[in-house]
Amino acid sequence: MKSIAEPDNDAAQAIKATLSTPRIETYEAATPGDPTLSSALALYAWNAQVSAALLAPLHICEVSIRNAISEAIAAAHGPQWPWSAGFVRSLPNPVVGYNARSDLLSTRMNKTTTGQVIADLKFVFWQTMVTSRFDARLWAYHLRKVLPHADDNKTTAQIRAMVYAELEQIRKLRNRIAHHEPIFQRNLAADFQKIHDLIAVRCPITATWMLQNQGAQALISNKPV
């Protein structure tokens, strides 16, 4: 973990002005025992460091799960599934809110391979694919093939629901990091465990490799407040 520099008062005020008073006030409210800015800025720096450190585990988790979901779709609709009319018709097409059908149709434009489409689809597309809508046509047949290390004591529907719920938490964490928002209020140890466990239902070897190549856990355990 990188050490967190402690600026003097003049420097601290300059940093606060640069990053904006409302932004730093969030961290001051979380460190009420320190009348100076030092604790708030230490928490801010830690928040930035742990956010950066979580990107690698998040990356491995997202790629692992979207590849698993893509394999299941390919098993049902063929390797060129982004251009399968039957698959497109199976996608939700709401007037309001996220529209998975529109997302796929716009994403596949000017693409020539399934891999190119997979790389550009939104995170929420993959989460949409693990809703109960697809239990009968997709997950009843293919879930344990693409997530072979899922709990044998749970039903297919329970596993699919677990994956959806954990993706929801991970998506919220990912979005906060992407928008440089505070994550210090979250239970980051639990978030990290969800990331690990999702990778592990796909491949425990990959989950172990992720653990060996990340610095997030050390930062999480050394929160400055």
Residue, then its C-alpha position, 0 to 999 in steps of 0.5 A: m500500500k502506498s503511504i498517504a501524504e499529510p499536507d500542511n494546512d495551507a496545502a490542505q485548503a488548496i487541495k480542498a478548493t481544487l477538488s471542491t468543498p462539497r466533495i471534501e465535506t463528505y469526507e469531513a463528515a466521516t471524520p468529525g474527530d479531526p478539526t483539521l483537514s488531515s483525516a478527511l484528506a487521508l480518507y479521500a486518498w485511501n478511497a482513491q487508492v482502494s478504488a483503483a485497486l479494485l479495478a483489476p478484480l472487477h475486470i477479471c470478474e466481469v470478463s469471467i461472467r460475461n464469457a460464461i453467459s455468452e457461452a450459454i447463449a451460444a449453446a442455445h442460439g449458436p455462436q453468432w447469437p448477436w445476429s440470431a433473430g430468435f435471441v433478439r426476440s427473446l430480449p426485453n424491449p421496454v419503452v422506459g428504462y434499460n432496453a436490452r434489445s436496443d442495446l444489442l441491436s445498436t452494439r452489433m452495428n458495424k461489428t463482424t464477430t461475436g467477440q467484438v459485440i461481447a466487449d462492447l455490451k453494457f454490464v447491465f446487459w449481462q445482468t439482464m440475462v440472469t433474470s428469471r425471464f431466461d430460466a426456462r429457455l436458457w438456464a435450466y439447460h446451460l447454467r451448470k455447464v458454464l458455472p460448473h462450480a456452483d453450489d450443488n445443494k441449490t437449484t438452478a433458479q437459486i444459483r441464477a438469482m444469486v448471480y443476479a443479486e451479486l452482479e447488482q452489488i458489483r455493478k453499483l460498486r463499479n459505477r461508483i468507482a467509475h464516477h469517482e464517488p465515495i465507496f468508503q461507506r461500503n462493506l468493501a470486504a464483503d464486496f471483494q468476497k462477492i467478486h471472488d465468489l463469482i469468479a470461483v463458480r466459473c473457475p476456482i483456479t482463476a479466482t485463486w490467480m486473481l487473489q495472487n494478483q491484486g492489492a485491494q485486500a491490503l488496502i481494505s484492511n488498512k482503512p485510515v479511519 
